[in-house]
Amino acid sequence: MNAPINSPQKPWMDLDPEKVRKGSEPERTESPAGSALVPASALNRRNFLAALGLGTVALAGCERRTVEYALPYTAPPEEITPGVSTHYASTCSACSAGCGLSVTVRDGRPIKLEGLPRDPRTAGGLCAVGQADVRALYDARRLRTPRIGGREASWREVDEKVRADLEGLKKSGRKLYLLSGTMTSPSGREAVRRFLEPFGGEHVEYDPLGDSAALEMSRVLYGGRGLPAMNIARADLFVCLGADPLGAGPDPVATANAWSSRRGPARANAPFRHVQIEGTLTLSGAAADERWPVSASAERLIALWLLKLVTAGSQREGAAEITKLLGSLPAPPVPMEKIGKLADSLLAHRGKSLVVSGADDPLEQAAAFLLNRYLENEGATVDPSRRSFVRAGRDAALREILDGLDSDKVGGVILFDCDPIDDLPDGNKAAASLRRAAVSIAITDRPTATANACNIVAAAHHGLEQWNDYIIEGGRLSLAQPTIRPLFDTRHPIENLLAWSGSKIIDAREYLRASWKEHVFGPGAEMVAVSPPPPEPKETTDAETKPETGAKAGAKTEETSEQPAEPAGPLPARLSWSRAAFESFWVNSVRSGAAPEGSKWLSEEPFSTETREAAGVFKELFEGAGDMVSKPGAIEVELFAEVALREGQRTFVPWLRELPDPLSRVSWEPCARIAPAKAKAFGIKDGDMLRVGVGDRVVELAARITPGQADGVIGVPVGYGRSDGDEGFEARNGYRLAMWDGGRRRRRGLLGSVARAGRTIELPLIQQSLDTQGRAYIHEVSSPSEKIEHIDHAAASMWPDRSPRGRKWEMVIDLDRCTGCSACVVACQAENNLPVVGPDEMQRHRDMHWLRIDRYFVGSAEDPGVLFEPMLCSQCANAPCETVCPVAATVHSHDGLNQQVYNRCVGTRYCANNCPYKVRRFNWFDHPIHEPVERLVLNPDVVVRERGVMEKCTFCAQRIQAARVSARKNGEASFEPQTACQQSCPTKAIHFGDGNAAESDVAKSKEEGRAFQVLAELGVAPSLTYLARIRPGAANKGGHR
């Protein structure tokens, strides 16, 4: 007898699995193509062929095709072979994290972004947002020319207008501000400083969901800018308060890479425990070993109780004073025994624990910083001498600009690649102030709300068209190089400042070289090794020798070569930079994507390694704090970022809009997260439109009942309702609910209200089946040594023995390392030209993703465990899809792959019906790309499928073939291809290789005790194996393999 679906023994997918079966419409895997594409009365031969998806093919011969010409190079670049990809080392510009980037360029256009394997922080991982940045490059709505007063203008007109306005501003004596997001470019910061100096101006940075409170506390305790670097890899106990470092945090790839080093098999030798305390369920909470769902006010109180218990026995300076100050704390919101055990665990892991807070509350941040101090984590898991510059926003300075604009005290503002109008709670008021300002200039590549409010818009290069540099953590310097000529009449953002300030150097590349020669290569630099990088992947010195594919005629281009002044080759291992040839140093740095290890930006502000007395600061914060406990029954609203849209800068990218949220399983539609108990009390169901309010501000969002959501907390996603990407839906801009509290923005613990709006929508859900039907689709174990009990099945089969004698490609996915970040989903979409179908088709379950992230809950609805299981074609040896295809469009290869032959497929969909994993996708329509510039994103190695054709995961057959050809060319017997999903996985949870090779990672992983295969009892012999999630205390009840 099967256990109840919501019992701790069996995983479950939704709170009410019966609701699908109770509906009037039966559950379906692929929806029918409408009641009738062509009315019966109008049916004729031509319409019949069109309805079958063959009309276009049948009639193509009756039309004269457009004449196209293929023009050869007059002088082909040396490093380019037509049709062969070139890889360039660069740095990702999609956010401020600055991950290492390997850009695949084909015939002058970037087609794929991957992580750079030699980046020490990310080890080759790249998030979904970073991979989707190539789609942003080719977006048709990009700004193509500069503008003045809403009309197109030439760059000469813009420069003359700006210089005149700035001269008038200088004479008036009014202040000039430059507002930007976090700027991690040291040369860019220097250019900004020099530009503002004659005006007495100020550079202010802000982050839409920033860490202003943490940055202020870091400045108080350690001095300098930035946050102390955290080292999760050295922690045995990780306590996270209200942050999402593994999902939508400021540096998710580097953090996930460090976190995963302590997961999976590593747990056997060094136990690792992750405790998450939060209100809205996040990917970090889903990945935690233990999760406490509490409100933001309760979270702060828990942090104070932990600090009180930790300082009680400490002899360090200030500990007794803090303990005494916290003597009258209110009762904690969770059992005191639970808090006591966590405090004891922290004390037992002195120097090997780590406490992190994502709160916007200064008191909670102070508690987290002091916990690390009194637990002796400074210098171990928290390193004040190594700073992270991923966040730099200062809310107090931002408030000063807004107040100055409102009172007309600010003379002018230059908005550098940011969109405060859609990022701030009072953005509409800021828009009116910008329109009144004497000088308002937006430097951006997007038609944002802020750009529309500014008088002058300087259309900027996309990040993949720019030279740039980055300093992220510990002073490490990386470089970004352009990988395509500018597509439109745009300009490098820094070139604007150089041109308007009368600089002798205006070219961005020359300015960057000069900056590195002065600040990195200068005579004060230390003696370090300068040697060429490893040969793989093949990087050339510069991307600008590529053809002008897609470039606008007459558009500005940069110089075309970056050759060393002397023969390239290994330089002496110890060579003073003052004596080294700068050209050789520069070429090696560009080729590597980073400066040599040990390089420093010489003028960077030194950081204090001495910790400062903090008891006085903490006392001031504690005495100024408000109520410690919310009123009973109060509704708290908190803003959070989803893993796809993050803070909203890439809302316009359709790949990210269609990416289903791994927790809610909804795409396109923003949903307010509400706890099951609260939804029941209010009579709310999934899809009900809700009016969520804070003060006099209200947003309208669809409801999504979320197990694990703290009772009384409403989670509101940000990034939606923006002018750029979600135009016409401002009513769902979650940023409008944030509140100013003096000089800081509050985004959590907001007292609010929720009410039904009176209408219901159908959510575009990706996870169609809501019931596990009692099958053991997924497993978790309590320790790495625990084994899953397998049930042996009869080996009888209707198939002949087709076991490959040579290679057999197989995949293993470690669920203990999988965070559900969905980087693999976007990697697959970019690599295999998967179309975007839109929200309407997603509602009809016609999504085209070859890989999906199935989400399961284990335990009670109030406090469940969460499991993720990436699901893709299992390349079954006894594939049931092959037996039912009437035209042999799906066949087996000699190396164990289930292949789909597109030009044989007639679209019967029998294979999708017979697939037990439901991973086959049918093209109900053609999905043409109407904008020519957007077609540049297509991968020429993968054919674009047409209407009426079935498709599915191929294990990246094109990559396997390319690796095979390369090995044969080089006379190598073995080769190790990487699938797209495997290559960019931030946690290295995916392994791919030859299952018949005993020494391969795949073969070894399959023999682990926690290995299992989904639905293996059907006798389909899948080539996809999973390693069970490890959760201390998990009660594994066995399953099937």
N, C-alpha and C positions, 0 to 999 in steps of 0.2 A: 504494500500500500504506500502510495507516495505521501511524503510529508506535506503539510500546508505550504502554499507557495510563499507566504511571508514568514515562514518559520526560520530560525537561524540555521537550519540544516540545509536549506535549498536556496540557491540564488533566485532573485526575482527581478523583473524589469520595470513594473509599474504597479501603482497602488491598487488598481482595479482591473485585473486582466479580463474580467467578464464583460467590460464595457464594449469591447470590440464585437464580441459574439452577440451582445444584446441589441446592437444597432440594426437598422433596417438594411444596411449595405454589408455584404459579406466581406471578410478580410481578403485582400488580394496582394499578390506579389507584383504583378505588372498590370496596370489598369488597361481596360479595353480602350481602343482608340476612338472614344466617343460612340454615340449610338449609331451614327452613320456619317462618314466623311462626305459621301455623295448621296443625295436623295435617290431612292429607287427609280423615281419617275424620270430622272435625268441621266440614268445609267446608260452609257454607251461604251464603245471600245476604248476611246481616249480617256474617259473618266475612270473606267475600270482599271486601266493601267496606272493612272495617277494615284488611285486609291491604294494600289499595291506598292506604291513607292517606286514604280518603274517608268512612270510617265516621262520623267526628265531624261532618262537614258534613252527611251524609245524615240523621243522627238528631237534628241540632240542632233541627229544627222540631218534634220531639215533646216537647221539654222547655220548661218555663216559665222564661224568663230572669229573673235577679235584676233587680228594679227599681232603677234608678240615677237620681239627680237631679243636674242641672247647676245650681249656684247662682251667680247673678251677683254681682259686687261691689256692696256697698252704697255704697262710696266708692272708686272705682277709683284707684289710684296714677297720678300724671301720667305717669311715665316708662314705664308698662307698657301694652302693647297685647296683649290675649290672643292667643296663637298666634304672637307675634313675639318673637324672641330679643332679650335685652339683654345687653351685654357689660360686665363689670366688671374693672377693673385690680386686681390683687392680687399676692401673693407665694406661691410654692409652699412647702408645709410638709411634703412627703413625705420630705425629707431636709434636712440642714443647708446645702445649697448655696444655697437661697433664690433660685431663678430667678424672673424676672418672669413673671406669670401673667395670661392673659386668660380669664376665666370666662364661658362662654356659659350664660345662665340663661333658662329658658323657664317662664313661669307660676309663678315662685317656686321653681324647683328647678334646680340646676346640672346640665347634661347633657353638657358637654364642656369640657375644659381644654386650652388652647393656650398656647404661649409668647407673651410680650408683645413685640411687634416693637420697641418703643423701649427695651427693656432693653439697655444698651450692652455687657453681658457676653455675653448669649446671642442677641441679635438675633432673637428670636422662636422660638428652638428650645426643645424640651422633651423630656426623656427618657421612656422607657417607664414608669418608676416614677412620675414626676410625672403623666403622663396617666392612669395607672390609679388615681390617688388619688380620683377621683370615684367609682369602684366601692367603694373603702374607706369612703367617706362613708355609703353605703347598705348596708353589710354588716350582715346580720341578727344577727351575733354580737357586735356592739358592746355595751359596757356601757350599760345604760339607766337605772340608778339607783345611788346610792351604797350601800355595804355596810359593815356592822360585824360582824366575826366570821363572815362568810359569809352573813349574812342581809341582806335589803333593809332600808334605813333611810331616814329622811327627812334632809334637809339640816340641819334643826335638831338632830336627834340627833347627826349627825356633827360639827357645829360644837361642840356642848357636850362631846362626848367628847374631841375633839382638844384643846380649850382646857384641859380638866381634866388630860389626860395631859401636855401641855406644861408646865403649871404644876408638876406633880409632878416632871417631869424637871428643871426649873430649880432646884427645892429640893434635889434630890439632887446637883446639881453635876456631873452627867455630861454628856458632850458630845453635841450634836445635829449630825448631818450631813444635808445635802441632796445626793443623788446624782442626776445627770442626764446625758443625752447632751450633746453640744456645744450650748450655748445661744448662739444668735447674736442674740437679742433684747436690745438694750441696756436697754429699759425692764424686761424680765423679769429681767435680771441685777440691776438696781437694786432691784427688788421682793424678790428673794431675799436680797440683802445686808441690806436693812432688816429683813426677817423674822428672819434668823439673828442679827442684832446683839445682841439682849437675851440670847441663850443662849450667846454666845461660839461660835456654831456655824461650820461651814465648808461652803462649796459646792465639791463635787468633780465634775468632768466626766470622762467616759470615752467612748471610741468602740470598738465591737466589733472593728473592724479599723482601729485608729487609727494616728496618726503620732507617738506619744509620743517616740520617739527623735529624730525630725526637730524636733519642737517644743522639746525640751531643747537641741538643738544651736543652734537659732535663738535661744533665750534666752541661751545662753552667748556667742554671737558678736555679737548685735545688741541684746539686751535686750528687755523688753516681752513681750507675748503674741502668739500668731499666728505665721504663717509668711510669709516674704517673698513678695510676689506674683511669679509667673513670667510672662514675656511671650514665648510661643512665636512669636507673629506677627513678632517682631523677630529671631528666631534663624534662621541659615542652616544650623546643625547642631544637632540635638536628640538627645542621648544619654540614654536612659531605662533605669535599672537596677532591674528587678524591680517596677516600678509599672505600673498600668493607668490612666493619666489619661484615656484616650479611652473607656474602657468602664465599669468599675465603680469608678472612682476617686472621690475626694470631691467633685469639681466637674466632672463629665464634659461637661456641655453647654457651659459657658463655655470649657473647654479645647479641646473639639472644634471649636467655632466659630473660635477663634484658629488652631488647627492647619489647618483647612480653608482659611483665607485664604492659606496658602502652597502649596496643592495645585491640581491642575487646570491651567487656563491660566496661573495665576500663576507656575508653574515656568519658563515660557519666559523671563521677565524676571529672575527672582531664584531661582536653584536652591536647593532645600531638601532636606536629607537627614535622615532619621529612622533612628537605630540603636537597636534594642531588645535588651537583654541580660536574659534571664529563663529560668526553669525550666519553668513551666507556660504553655502558649500562651494569650495573652490577645488581646482585640480590638486593643490597642495594638501587640502583636507582629505580629498579622495585617496591620495597616495600615503597618507599618514598611517602609522601603526595604531594610533589612538587619537580620537577626535572628540572635542568637547564643544557641542553647539550652544553658544551663549550670545547674548546681545553685546553691543559695544561697551555699554556702561558696566555690564558684568565682567567683561574681559579686562577692563581697567582695574576693577576691584580685585580680580584674581591676580593680576600682575603685582599689585600692592601687597597682597597677602603673601605671595611668594617672596617678595623682597623682605618683608617683615620676618619671615621664618628663616631666610638665609642669613640676614644680618644679625639675628639673635645670638648666634654663637661665634660671630666673627670678631677678631681682635684688630682689624684694620681701622685706620683713621676714619671717623665719621659714622661707623657702623652703629655704635651705641646711640648716637643722636638720632639716627634714622629709625631705629627700633622703637625708641621712646616716642618719636613723632607719630608713628603708625600704631601706637598702642590702642587707640579708640576707633579702629576701623569697624564699619558695619559688618554684620555677618555675611560670609561669602555666599554667592548665588548657587554654588555647588557644594556637596557635602565636604565638611572640613577634613574628613579623613582622606578624601581624594586629593585635596590640595596638599595636605601634609605628606602623602606618599610621593607626590611629584617633587616637593621641596627636598625630601630626603634623597631622592634619586639625583637631583641636581647637586646636592652636597657630596654625594658619593662619586660624582663625576667632575670634581674640581679640575679645572684646566682641560677638561675633555667634554665640556658641554657648550652649548651655544643657544642664546636667547635672542630672538629677533621679533620686532614689532612693526606692523604696518599702519599703526594708528596715526591720526592727525592730531592727537591729543598730546601736548608736551609732557604732561605728568606721566602718562603711560610710557612714553619714549624714555623719560628719565629713569623710570623703574627698570626698563629693559637694559639700558646702558649700565645702570648700577648693579643689576644682577650679574652681568658679565664681569664687572670689576670685582665684586665680592666673591664670585666663584673662581677668581683667578684665571679667567679666560683671556684676558688681555695679553697679547704676545703669543697666544696659542691658537685659539679658534677665532679670535678677534685681533686684528693687527692694525693699531693706529698708525704705524709707520708706513703702511701700504694703504693708499686711499683709492676708493672707487669714485669716479667722476660721472657715473651714469645719471645721477640726479644732482641738480644744482639750483633748482627753483627756490626763490625766496618770496613767500606770500606777502610779507610786510612791504617789500619794495614794489611788488605788483600793485598793492593797494594804494601806494603813494602815487603811482602813475595814473591810476583810474581816478583818484580824487583830484589830481592836478588837471586832468583832461576835463573833468566835470566842472571845475571852477575856472577853466581857461587859463590856469597858471602855467601849464605845460605848452611850450611853443610848438613843438613838433615831435612826432613819433615815427620811427622807422620800424616796421614789423618784419622781422627776419625769419621767414619760414615758420610761421606760427599762425594760429587762428583763434585768438582770445574771444572773439564774438561768440563762437559756438562752444568754447571751452569753459566759459565762466557763468556763474549764476545770473549776473546782471549784464550779460553780453549785449542785449538790445540797447541798453543805456550806453554802453561803451561804443556801439556803432554810431549813435547820434553824436557822441562827443568827437569821434574820429572825423565825421563829416564836417564838423565846425573847426577842426584844428587847422592852423595856418600851414603846417606841413604834415602830411600823412602819406607815407610811402610803404607799400607792401612789396617785399621781395619774396616771391614764391613761384612755384610751377603749377599751382592749382587755382581754379576759380572759387576760392573760399568766400565765406561771408565777410571776412575781414578784408580780403582783396576788393570785394565789391564796395566796401565802405570807404576805401582810400582813394585819394585823388590821383595818385600815381601808382602804377603797378609795373614793377620791373620783372618781366617774365624770366624765370630762372631755369637753368639746366636741371634735369633730373640727376639723382645721385650717381647713376651709371654713366652719365656724360661728363662727370666732374673729376678734377684732381682734388684731393683733400687729404688731410691727416687727422689722426685720432690719438688721444691719450685717455685710456679707459681705467686701468687699474694698475697700481704699483709703478706708474710712470712708463709703462710699456707703450712704445710708439708704433703705430701702424699707418699704412698708406692706402689710399684709394686712387685708382687710375681709371680714366675714361675707357670704356670698352665699345663705344660707338660714337661716331660723329654726332653732334647735336642735330636732332631731327627737325627742330623749328628755329625760328629767329629768336633764340633765347640767349642768356648770358650767365656766366658763372656768378653766383651770389656775391662772392668776395670781390669780383671785378667791378661791381657797382661801387663799392666803397672806395676802391682804389681809384676809379675814374673820377668820382665826385670829390675826392680829397686832393686831386692833383698829383698823385703819386707818380714817380718816374717809371715804376714797373706797374703795368696794368694787366698783363697776361697772367692768369691764375697759376699756370704751371711755373712760369719764371719766378713769380712771387713765392711759391711754395719752395722751389729750389733754393732761392736766396734765404728764406727763413730757416731752412734746414742747415744751410751752410753756416749761418750765423749762430743758431741756437742749439744745434745738435752736433755739427761737425766742428764747432768752434774750438779755439785753442784751450779752453778750460775744460774740455771733455775728458773723461777718464780714458785710460788705455783699455780697449776691448778688442775682441776678435772680430775681424771683418773677413768672412769667407763666403763663398758662393753657396746658395741653398741646395738642397737635394734636387735631383733632376726631375722628379715626378711630383705633381703634375707639371707638364711642360708649360712654363710661363715665359713669355717674351718680355722684352724690356718696356714696351709701351704698346698701347692699343690703337695708336693713331695712324698706323700704317695700313689700316684696313680700309676697304673701299667705302665710298660714301653712300652706303645702302640706306635708302629712305631719307637721306639728308635733303633739306630744302635748298634749291639752287640759290647760290649767293649767301647762304648762311655762313656765319663765322666758323672757321675751323682753326685748330691749333697745330703746332708744329708736328712733323710726322716722324721724327726719329729720336731715339734716346740712346746714343751709342757712347761707349766709354772712350775716354781720351787716350787710353793706353790699352794694350791687350788684356782682355778679361782673363781671369784665372784666380786661383787661390792667393790671397794676400797673406803676409805673415800673421801668425796667430796672435802675436802681441805687437801692435803697431800703433803708435800715437796717432790720433786722428789729425793732429796738426800737420803731420807729415804724409798722411795717406792722400792718394789722389781722390778728390771729391767726386769726380765723375764715376770712378769705379765703385765708390761707396754708394752713390746715388743709384746707379744701375742695379747693384745687388739688392738695395733696399726695395726698389720698385719691383724687381723680379720676385722677391720673397714676400712682398706685401707688408713688410714691417722692417723697422731698423734692426740692426744686429742686437742680440741679447745684451742687456746692460746699458743701452743707449738712454740718455736722459735729455729732457728739454731744459737747457741750462738756466733759463730765467724763471723756471717754475718755483713758486713759493715753497720754501722748505717746511716740512711738517714736524711738529713737536712730537717727540716720543715720550715726553713726560706727561703723566696724567695729572690733572688738576683737582683740587679739593671740590667736592660736589655736594656735600651735605647742606651748605647754605643755599645753593641753587634749588635743590630738591625741596627744602623747607619753604622757600618762597612759592614754588609751584603748588605744593600741597595745600598751603594756607589759602591760595587764591583759587583753588578748584571749587567747582560747584557741587551740586548734589552727587553723592556717590552711587545712589541707587535710583533707578527709574520708578515712577509711580506704577502700582499694580495695574495691569491691563493696558499699559501704554504701548503704542505702536512706534517702533523705531525704524527709520528708513536709513539704509546705507547704500551708497553707490559702489559699484564694483565693475571691473573690466572683464569681459569675456576673452577667451584665448584667441579668437579670430580677429576681432576688431580692436582689441586692447583699448587704448585711449581714444581711438577714433580717427587718427591721422590717415588711415587707409580704408575708410568707409566706402570709398568709391570703387574699390577693387572687387569685381564680381566673384572672383574665386573665393574671397574671404566672406562675402555676404552669403554665398551658397554653402560654405563649410558648416556642417551641423555642429552645434555646440556639443562637446562630448558629455556634458552632464544633463542638459535639458533635452538634447537630441532634436532641437529645433533650429532650422536655418531661416535666414532672411528676416524673421519677425522677432523684435525684442520682447522679452517676457519678464514680467515682475515675478520674482521667486517668492513663494509663500508656503509656510509650513502646513502639513496635512491637517493638524488640529485646528489651526486658525482658519483654514479654508472651509472646514466643516462647520465651524461656528458661524462664519459669515455667509454660508451657502454658496461658496465660490467653486466653480469647476474649471478645468483646463479650457483655455480659449475665451473665457469671459473677459470682456474688456473692463479694466479697473482704472479708477481715477485715484492716483496716489498723490497726496499733497503734503507739502511742508510749508507752514505759514500760509501765504496767499498764492503760492505757486503750485501748479498741478500739472502732472503728465498723465497721458493715457497709454496704458500698455496692456497687452494680453496677459492673463494669469497663467502661470505654470506651477502647479503644485509639486514641490520638491522635497522628497524625503531627506532628512538631515538638516533642513533649514531650521534655524533657531525659532522657537515659538515667540511671536510678537515682533519678529524682524521681517521687514519687506526688503528684498534685494532688488535694486533697480540698476540695470546695465547702462553703461555710458557708451558713447560712440555713435548713437543713432540720432536721427532728427537733424542732421547737419545739412547745411546748404550744399556742400560738396559731397554728393553721394546718396543723400536721403532727402532731397529737396521736396518740400511740400508736406513734410511730416515733423515739423518743429515741435509738435505737441508730445513727441516721444524722446526729446532731448533730456536725458537724465541729469546733465550738468546743471540744469535750471533749478534743481532742488537743493543744490549745495548752498551753504549759508556762510556769510562773512561774520566772524566773531572777532572783532577788533582787527588785528593785522593778519589773521589766518583764516583759511577756508576750512570749513567743517564739512566732511563728506560721509561721516559715519555717526551713529548715535543721534540722528536727527529726529526729534519728536514730530510725528506726522499722523496722517490719516489714510484710510483706504476705503473705497466704496465701489460698488458695481456701477458701470456706466450704462447698463441696460441693453447691451448687445454682445453677441458671441461670434467669434471667428473660428475657422478651422485652422489649426496650427500645421505648418509644413514640417511634419515629423519624419525623421529618417528611419527610426526603429519601428517597423510596422507591427511585428508580432510582439505582443505584450505578455506572452505567457511562455514559460519554458517547457510546458507540457510534461513536467516531471523528469525531463532529461538532464543529465549532468553535462551541460555545455561548458562549464567552467569550474575550476577548483581553486581552493586556497589551502595551505598547510600551515602548521604552527612553527615549523623550524626547517632549515635547509636539508636536514637529514631525514625528514619524514617522507615516506613513500606513499604514492597514490595506489590504492588497490585497483587492479585492473581485472576485468572479466574477460576471460579467453573466449573467443568465438570460433566457430567452425571455419576451417580454411577452405571449404568447398566454394568453388566459383565457376560461373559460366564462361569466364575469360580464360584464354590460354595464358601460360606463364609469359609475361612480357617484361620481366625484370631486366632493366638495362644492365648489360655486362660491363659497360664502360662507366661513364659519368651518369649520375642521376641527381638532378638539381632538386634540392629540398630547402626548406626554410624552418627556422626555429625562432619563436618569439618568447622572450622572458617577461612574463606578466608582472614579476616583482620589480622590474625596472620600468615598465610602461607607465607613463603618467597620463596618457590620453591626450597629449598636447596637440595631436592631429597634424604634426609636421609631415608625417608620412602620407597623409591624405592629399595635401597640397603638392608634395613632391610627385606623387603619382599623376595628379592632374596636369602639372606642368610638363612632365616627361612624355605623357601619352596623349596629349591633345584632347583631353576630355572636355566636352562642351559644358557651358552653363545653360541650364534649362529654365531658371527663374522660379519664383515662389509658387505660381499656379501649378506648374508641372510637379514641383516637389510635393504639393498637397495631394496630387494624384499618385504619389509614390513612383514617379518616373525619373528619379534621380539617375545620374550617369556615373557616379563615383565607383571605381573598380575596387576600392578599399574603404571599408567603413569601420568605425570604432563602436562596437557594441558595449553598452553599459549595463551592469547588473548591480543590484543591491543585495546585501546579505544582512539579515537581522531585522530589527523593528523599524517601522517607518520614522520614528522620532530620532533614532540615532543608529542609522545603518552603516555597515561597511560598504565600500564601493569597489567594484572590480571592472577593469577595462579589458576588452578582448578584440584586438584588430582582426577583422574578418575579411578574407580575400579568397580567390580561387585556390583550392587546395591541391590542384594539379593531380587529381586522383589517378592512381594506376588502373583502377577498375572504374573509370569515370562513367556514371550513369547517363551523362549528357550525350556521350558518344553513341550509345546504343539506340537512341531514339531519333537522331537526326536523319531525315530521309535523303539528304543530299551529301552526306559525309562532309559537312562544313566544319565539324569539330572532330579532330583526329589526334592520335598520339604520336609524339616524336620519339626518336631513338634515344634521347637522353631524359625521358620521363616527363615531358611537358605535354599538357593538354592544349592543343593549338586550335585557334579559330581562323578558318579560311574565309575572309570577308567576301570575296567575289563568288563564293559558292552559296553563301547563305541566302535563303529565300524568306526568312522571317517567320517560320512556323511557330517559334517560341516553345517548341517541345522541350528543348534543352533546359530552358529556364524553369519550366514546370518540374522537370525531373532532377534539378540540382538540389541536394539537401541543404546546401549552405546559402542558397538564395543570393548568389553573388554575380549572376549574369545580368547584363543590362541590354535593353532593346531600344534602338533608335526609333522612337515614334515619329519623329520629324527630322528633317534636315535642320542643322543649326548653323546657318551661314554667318560669317563675320562680314558685316557690311562695310565697316571702315577699313580702308586699305592698310593704315598704319597698325591696326590691331592684329592684322594677319601675320605681322612680323614675329609674333610670339610663338608661332607654331614650330614644332620640332620636325624637321624634314625627314628624320629617321622613322617616323611613325605616320602611317597613312591616316587621313581623316575619314572616318566612317560616314556612310550616308544613311538616309532613311530606309527602314526595313531590314537593317543588319543588326545582328546580335554581337555583343562584345563583352570582354572580361579581362581580368588580370592575366598577363602573359609571363610573369616573372621577368619582365623587361627583356624579352627575347632579343631585341635589337642590341642591348648591351652585351648579352651573352655572345651574340654573333661577332660584335666588334672586338671583344676580348679574345675570341677564338682566332679571328683573322690576325690580330696583332701578335698573338703567341706563335702562330704558324709562320708569320713573316720574320719573327725574331728567332725562330728555331727552338722555341721553348715547348716542353712537353705538357706542362701544366699551366693553368691560368685561373684567376680568381675574379670573376666579374662581381660587380656590386649592383644590386637593384636600386632604383631611385629611393624607395622608402627606407632601405637599409642605410644608404649613404648619409642622409641628413638627419637620421634619428639622434636627437640630443643626448639620449641616455644609452645608446648602443644596445637597445633591447632586441634588435632584429639581427639574426645571423642567417647567412645564405651561403650555400656551397654544395659540394659534391657529397651526397649522403653515402656513397659507396666507398669514399676514402676514409679509412679508419682513423686517420690522424686529423681530419678536418674538425672545425669547431661544431659544425652541424651534427656530425656523427657522434661526437663525444657528448654533446648536449642531449641528444635523444636517449642516451643511456642513464641520464640522471633520474633519481627516484621520483622527482616531482614532474616528470615529463608526461604529457597526455595528448591525445588527439581527439578532436571533436567528431562525434558520430562515427567513430571507427567501427562500431558494432554493425554498421550497415554493410561492411565488407567492401567499401569503396577504396580502401588503401590510400588515404590522403598523404601528400608529401609535405604537409604543414603540421608542425608539432609545437605545442605550447609548454612552457615551464610554469607551474602553478605559482600564484601569488603567495608570499610568505607573510603571515600576519600572526604575531604571538597570540596564543589563545584560540586560534581558529580551530573549528571542529570539522575536519574533513571527513565526509561520509563516503568517500570513494566515488568512482565514476566509471566511465567506459573509455576504452582506448581502441 
